[in-house]
Amino acid sequence: MNEGWVRLYRKFLDWEWFELSDMVKIFTYFLLKANYEDKKWKGIDVKRGQLITGRKQLSIDLKMSERKVRTCIERLKLTSEITIKSTNKYSIITINNYNSYNIKDDEERPTKRPTKDQQKTNKRPQLKKKKKNIKNNNKQIIFKKEQEFKKGLEEFSGKYSEKMLDEFSKYWTEPNKSKTKLRWELQPTWDTSRRLANWAKRNFTFRKDEKKITYSKKNLPDDYWKSKSKK
């Protein structure tokens, strides 16, 4: 199992999860542990690009908590990097597009090597089209994530004003430079309820009669400061 290799392109640096070390760690682990060819394990067919494991075993091998392992796996599923078929004893993880990372020996070398000029000519339109597809796909993913984030805020509409929730949403759904992840996804931990409470405190905003009133030295009534001085 320790023999062989996998192909890792430089474009991996632009992978939407690359900024999170745990994500890189677990995905490269899957690539290196996946079957190079179809095999059987205890009477079960394990195809090329698949591996059998579980959260506890991954936690031991990767020296990560089971909670982190679960979070990383859910993120990989969300962006269709992997698919999982689980039982009460183990999980079969399938790496989508496994052939992009590990090609078979008979596919490794072409029978006739094209010239450098031919390579450049053939690659240019393909690369351009591929970049365009990736860009369009990223836009769709980002839009979907934004909508899901906004939908998750609906349960707080009775507690906070619509304007505050809108500002909160705009701030935390701002994408990163590569347009692959939202600001909130880059946080090591996330609890929407607590984040909203802190947001409201920092802005000193409160709801009254469905209107947001901001209390500050400028807009508090003069009587307020007089009463304070008497005390």
C-alpha positions in Angstrom: 0.0 0.0 0.0 3.0 2.3 0.5 4.2 1.9 -3.1 3.1 4.0 -6.1 2.3 7.7 -6.3 -0.5 10.2 -7.0 -0.5 13.1 -9.3 -0.9 16.5 -7.7 -1.2 19.5 -10.0 -0.1 23.1 -9.0 -3.7 24.1 -9.4 -4.3 22.3 -6.1 -3.1 25.5 -4.6 -6.3 27.1 -5.8 -8.5 24.4 -4.3 -11.3 26.1 -2.3 -10.3 24.2 0.9 -6.6 24.6 0.6 -6.4 27.4 3.2 -7.6 24.9 5.9 -4.7 22.5 6.8 -7.0 19.8 8.2 -8.9 19.7 4.8 -5.7 19.3 2.9 -4.5 16.7 5.3 -7.6 14.5 5.2 -8.1 14.7 1.4 -4.5 13.8 0.6 -4.8 10.9 3.0 -7.8 9.7 1.1 -5.9 10.0 -2.2 -3.0 8.0 -0.8 -5.1 5.4 0.9 -7.6 4.8 -1.9 -7.4 1.5 -4.0 -5.3 1.8 -7.1 -7.2 -1.1 -8.6 -10.4 -3.0 -7.8 -10.1 -5.3 -4.8 -12.1 -7.4 -2.3 -12.2 -6.8 1.4 -14.0 -9.4 3.5 -16.2 -10.3 0.6 -16.9 -6.7 -0.2 -16.0 -5.1 -3.6 -13.9 -2.1 -3.1 -13.4 -0.3 -6.4 -10.5 1.7 -7.7 -10.6 5.2 -6.0 -12.4 3.8 -2.9 -11.3 3.1 0.6 -12.9 1.6 3.7 -12.4 3.3 7.0 -14.3 5.0 9.9 -14.2 8.2 11.9 -12.4 6.6 14.9 -9.7 5.1 12.7 -9.3 8.4 10.8 -9.0 10.2 14.1 -6.2 7.9 15.2 -4.3 7.9 11.8 -4.6 11.7 11.3 -4.3 12.7 15.0 -7.5 14.7 14.7 -10.6 14.8 16.9 -13.6 12.8 15.6 -15.5 16.1 15.5 -12.9 17.7 13.1 -12.9 14.5 11.0 -16.7 14.7 10.7 -16.6 18.4 9.8 -13.9 17.9 7.1 -15.8 15.0 5.6 -19.1 17.0 5.5 -17.2 19.8 3.6 -15.7 17.4 1.1 -19.2 15.9 0.5 -20.6 19.4 0.1 -18.3 20.3 -2.7 -18.6 16.8 -4.3 -15.0 15.8 -3.7 -16.1 12.5 -2.2 -19.2 10.4 -1.7 -19.8 8.0 1.2 -21.7 4.9 1.8 -21.9 4.1 5.5 -22.9 1.1 7.6 -22.9 0.7 11.4 -19.4 -0.8 11.2 -17.5 1.1 8.5 -17.8 3.6 5.6 -16.8 3.2 2.0 -15.4 6.5 0.7 -15.3 7.1 -3.0 -13.0 9.8 -4.4 -14.8 11.5 -7.3 -12.5 12.1 -10.3 -9.9 9.8 -8.8 -8.4 9.3 -12.3 -7.3 12.9 -12.3 -5.0 12.2 -9.4 -3.9 8.6 -10.2 -3.6 7.3 -13.8 -3.1 3.7 -14.8 0.3 2.6 -16.2 -1.1 1.9 -19.6 -2.5 5.4 -19.7 0.6 7.1 -18.5 2.5 7.5 -21.8 1.0 8.3 -25.2 2.0 6.0 -28.1 3.3 8.9 -30.1 4.6 12.0 -28.3 3.3 15.2 -29.9 5.6 18.1 -30.6 5.9 21.0 -28.3 4.1 23.3 -30.7 1.3 20.8 -31.0 1.1 20.5 -27.2 0.8 24.3 -26.8 -1.8 24.6 -29.6 -3.9 21.8 -28.3 -3.8 22.8 -24.6 -4.6 26.5 -25.0 -8.3 26.2 -25.9 -8.8 23.3 -23.5 -7.2 25.2 -20.6 -9.3 28.3 -21.4 -12.5 26.3 -21.5 -11.6 24.5 -18.3 -10.8 27.8 -16.5 -14.1 29.2 -17.7 -16.0 26.1 -16.5 -14.3 26.2 -13.1 -15.1 29.9 -12.7 -18.8 29.4 -13.6 -19.0 26.4 -11.3 -17.4 28.5 -8.4 -20.0 31.2 -8.9 -22.8 28.8 -8.7 -21.4 27.2 -5.5 -20.9 30.6 -3.9 -24.4 31.7 -4.8 -25.8 28.5 -3.3 -23.9 29.0 -0.1 -25.0 32.6 0.3 -28.6 31.6 -0.1 -28.2 28.8 2.4 -26.6 31.2 4.9 -29.4 33.7 4.5 -32.0 31.0 5.0 -30.3 29.9 8.2 -30.8 33.4 9.6 -34.6 33.3 9.2 -35.1 31.7 12.6 -33.6 34.8 14.2 -35.9 37.3 12.4 -38.1 37.7 15.5 -35.1 38.6 17.7 -33.1 40.9 15.5 -34.1 43.5 12.9 -34.1 42.7 9.3 -31.5 45.4 8.6 -29.1 44.0 11.1 -29.5 40.5 9.8 -28.9 41.8 6.3 -25.7 43.5 7.3 -24.6 40.4 9.2 -25.3 38.2 6.1 -23.4 40.6 3.7 -20.3 40.6 6.0 -20.0 36.9 6.6 -20.9 35.8 3.0 -18.1 37.9 1.5 -16.1 35.5 -0.7 -12.3 35.1 -0.4 -9.9 36.2 -3.1 -10.1 33.0 -5.1 -14.0 33.2 -5.0 -14.2 29.7 -3.6 -15.2 30.2 0.1 -17.2 32.6 2.2 -15.8 34.5 5.1 -17.6 32.4 7.7 -16.2 29.2 6.3 -12.7 30.4 7.1 -13.4 30.6 10.8 -12.1 27.7 13.0 -15.4 27.5 14.8 -18.9 28.8 14.1 -22.1 29.3 16.1 -24.6 31.5 14.4 -26.5 32.3 17.5 -23.4 33.5 19.4 -22.1 35.4 16.5 -25.4 37.3 16.1 -25.4 38.1 19.8 -21.8 39.5 19.7 -22.7 41.4 16.5 -25.6 43.1 18.3 -23.5 44.0 21.3 -20.7 45.5 19.2 -23.2 47.7 17.4 -25.2 48.6 20.6 -28.4 48.0 18.7 -31.8 47.1 20.1 -35.2 46.5 18.7 -38.2 48.6 19.6 -41.6 48.6 17.9 -40.0 46.8 14.8 -37.5 49.7 14.4 -33.8 49.6 15.2 -32.7 52.4 17.5 -28.9 53.0 18.0 -28.0 54.5 21.4 -24.9 56.6 21.5 -23.6 59.9 23.0 -24.9 61.7 20.0 -28.5 60.6 19.9 -29.4 59.9 23.5 -31.7 62.6 25.0 -30.2 65.4 27.2 -32.3 64.2 30.1 -30.4 60.9 30.1 -27.0 62.6 30.7 -28.5 64.9 33.4 -30.0 62.0 35.3 -26.6 60.3 35.0 -24.7 63.3 36.5 -27.1 63.5 39.4 -26.4 59.9 40.3 
